[in-house]
Amino acid sequence: MARAKSRKALLVVLGALGAIPVASGLTAILGGPERAPGGAPATPSVDSEYRFVNTFWTAAGLVLWWSIRRPDQRSTTTRLVLATAAAGGVPRLISARRTGAPHPVFRAATVLELLVLPVVLVWHAVVVRGEGQAPKKPRTPSTTRSTSASVSDGNRGSDSSCS
C-alpha cells in the first residue's frame, strides 16, 4: 500500500516537473529573452541561441511526460532527463559567479536543480527498484513435496508434465 502511494506521488511530482520546462520553454521560444524574468532585449545572435536552446528544454519536459506513461520500461529515460536538468544547475552557478546573481526565479531554479532533483532521482530509483521485486510466493507443502518427488525420481529440472 505504501509502495503504491509512493509511486503515485512520484508520478505526480514528475508530471509537475515536466510542466516546468514545457511552459517555460514555450514561453521562451515565443517571447524571446526579453520575456524571461529579469530579461531584456538581446542581440540577434543571443536571441536566436536562446530560442534554439529552449527547444531542447521544452523537449525535456515532453520526454519526461512520455517516460512516466510507462515508468517501469522508461526509467532510464526518466533518470537521464532528471540528471541532465540537475546538471544544469552547475552552469547556473558559474554564471552567477561570473556575472552576478540572477532574477529570483532563476535562483529558485538553481535550488531545484541542485537540491531537489537529486532527491527525486533517488526516490525514483527506490520506487522503480521496489517494483521490480515480485512478491515472494509462500512455499506450501504441496509445492515442496512435488519438487522433492521429482528430484528423487531423477527428473531434475525437467517438467514432468511435458515428458
Secondary structure, DSSP 8 states (H G I E B T S, - for coil): -HHHHHHHHHHHHHHHHHHHHHHHHHHHHHH-GGGSTT-----HHHHHHHHHHHHHHHHHHHHHHHHTTSTTTTHHHHHHHHHHHHHTHHHHHHHHHHH----HHHHHHHHIIIIIHHHHHHHHHHHHHHHTS-------HHHHHHHHHHHHTT-TT--GGG-
